[in-house]
Amino acid sequence: MTKKHRILITIASVMLLAVFVFPLWQIRLQAPQYPEGLGLNIWINNVQSLHPHNIQTINDLNHYIGMKAITPNVIPELKIMPYLIILLFVMGITTSLIGKRSLLMGWLMLFVGMAGAGLVDFYKWEYNYGHNLNPNAAIKVPGMSYQPPLLGTKQLLNIRATSIPYIGALAIGLALVIGGYVFYKEKYNSPKYRVVS
Amino acid sequence: MSFQQQIRNIFVGGIAIAVTAFMFSGCSSNKSKIGNDNAAEQVYVPPGKHDTFYSFLSGGWTGNISVYGLPSGRHLYTIPVFSQDPTDGYGYTEETKALFNTSHGFIPWGDTHHPEFSKTNGIDDGRWLFVNDNNTPRIARVNLKTFRTDEILELPNTAGNHASPFTSSNTEYLTAITRFSIPMSKPLGNGRDVPIASYKKNFKSTASFVKVNPHNGEMKLDFQIMVPPFDYDLGRFGLGPSKDWVFFTDYNSEEAHTMLEINASQKDKDFVLAINWKKVAEIAHEGKGQIVNATYDHNLVDPKTDVAKTEVLHKVRVLKPSDLKGLMFFMPAPKSPHGINVTPSGEFIAEGGKLSTVIPVQSFAKMETAIQKNDTTGSISGIPILNYKDVTAHEVKNVGLGPLHNDFDGKGYAYATAFISSEIVKWNIKTGKVVDRHATYYSPGHLSIPGGDSRKPWGHYLLALNKITKDRYLPTGPEMFAGEQLFDISGNKLKLLLDFPVEGEPHYAQEIPASIIDTGQVKYFKLEDNHNPYVTRKEKDAKVVRNGHRVDIYMTAIRSHFMPDNIEGIKMGDTVYIHVTNIEQEWDIPHGFALMGMRNAGMLIMPGETRSVKWEPRQVGVFPFYCTDFCSALHQEMQGYIRVSPANSNVKIVYGTNKDLK
């Protein structure tokens, strides 16, 4: 690996730590009687209210349609994910220090795998949250489920839910792009293809 | 068309033109009564937009403060202050009822007159609003973050708390001075049980100075000054150069005790009482004067528990004019003056002459010179009387009949209400010349310009507080809301913009730019900060506890159920306290609590707060209770039952929600 590429991998690894400073994802809810808006910030290790007490309000509203309450401290992913990010960070730094292309490939594969698994898991959680409804709920709309969108906007009864990746996820995405770029360059600019000066 | 027809057409056409011309001339002469051409644009606040000013009006005999938006005149809220409110439980709940304690016992109503903002550097700061009860001498403090009454202080040795509660430049003190002189206990007087006809000998008055804690607004009666038994009417602290002084008007320097409309209107001059409060306070703090016994109640909402508590106080420091040489003076003023106002510059003091046809304007500089020269024309009870000519800058003539109050625009002009001639009169402070006038409908008492009683009037609008309503609105039987009129005073001429009716009979108002108050509003109370001794923070902590014949129900409310909502085991003869905690943490989601047969009151419980109501059942049966504030789509389902059994029954305390009691 070139010096430049090793520096880039160091930068990409450090960028992963942004998830400890910024939320990964943001879900914003709008409804006629909530002009001030409601929302959730999804962190690597927590789900927090966008404005004070929003989780309680969202849980209050959702109990009418039988959705489960969001209780961040019982979501197992939030406990595991921080360690996975630290693992990726340590592996990335190791790769840049040792500078072996095989390590780079291993790191990148793990990274892609984890990012993909994370998104699938998030989608499944949303699906379960929106479909697994209490049969005794006060409000039952035939055929209606309440899965929030993974990306974009969706109208759910009176609530318009918008889901967007936030700085944490964007940093991961950018780190992935850098990793991919370095891998591509390393592969096609390797000594196999050029004369060593 | 025949010639005759043509003549007839011309004739008819002529009449039509004449009638139209008459109608137009009728309209233009009536224009001021209807308003200005573009008035609608100036007072229109589109849906979803906010007014630019808050206006706080006293309700007079409603005992409350009404809040309106300007320029729209929309009624935003009513703050219960001295009057119990059975709809939200204010004054009935265990948390609020102590606010109503006085040395006379529990008093469920009051007569609010003068709302007054706290000030910083002579400018309204919007932290607190103080207001007096004229009837039972008390001052209340309203917290402008919550629009709630947090404190009520009773004042001893006084009656008719009218000239109250005006604030000094940095809210160091509030004033209160006796309107209705009374006999006082020894050593201040000769006892309270004396013949009324012994007024001149036995009746006394005091000027009270209430100190305000600059951090939390808490009030303390610091000292009182004995003053002659006149009827003191209104007061104002000085501003700028005069800020160390306070000025009061009085009528009844005749010292009449019956048929005052005649007997208190005999002398050509009454007085303005000027007191150097700053120096008097220093002297009082040095220990001058006398500590006398007096019983009065101080009611304060504990900021931690949000529960009002009463402290009964027994002492007050009283000073006599003889202790205060050179610090108190009378300035003569034409006949039974009513209002008194200090110009924003602090240089001039203007009264409403009421029974005089002029507005006297005293100069503070002239007053100081007269004091230095010791140029007096006698004294009353040891208080020297200054010479009217020496202290008067000018008399404003042609001010209409029955001038009552002045207010100021900060651009060198004063505006006076003339009650009898029913008009607002604009005059130049420096020259004393009247420059404009405008009819009002009808008979304005007070008037208010935003910040007009401070060093920095925000101006632009003038609110006339009319005392007589008559035909201005759709009639509502013999009694009608009072009518306010909003004027635009940004130009040279007064322009009438809007009429709007208001609750009760406002005696004064205070306006402040909305931006000073709206940003700091409390939207709900944090449950974790709720330290009410009967709070229930979680549904699983809800419970019913019997202790002898007392039963405490710890209940939660959240959309859309109570916990518990089925309760059994209450017996005849029990005293039941129902403590409801609204465990919502969201803006504008109050819950109500109403119980069939409840003789006490309903309750509104704001998110995060606990309110408790006492219930002594008089019938055996099962009594439904429910939420009275439409909280949610399932609000109608937010209900429950309490079973009351005979005294000798063996039904045990059981309770729950979503299960059958066993």
HADDOCK unambig.tbl for C-alpha pairs under 7 A between the chains (distance, minus, plus):
assign (segid A and resid 53 and name CA) (segid B and resid 585 and name CA) 6.08 0.50 0.50
assign (segid A and resid 57 and name CA) (segid B and resid 586 and name CA) 6.74 0.50 0.50
assign (segid A and resid 60 and name CA) (segid B and resid 559 and name CA) 6.94 0.50 0.50
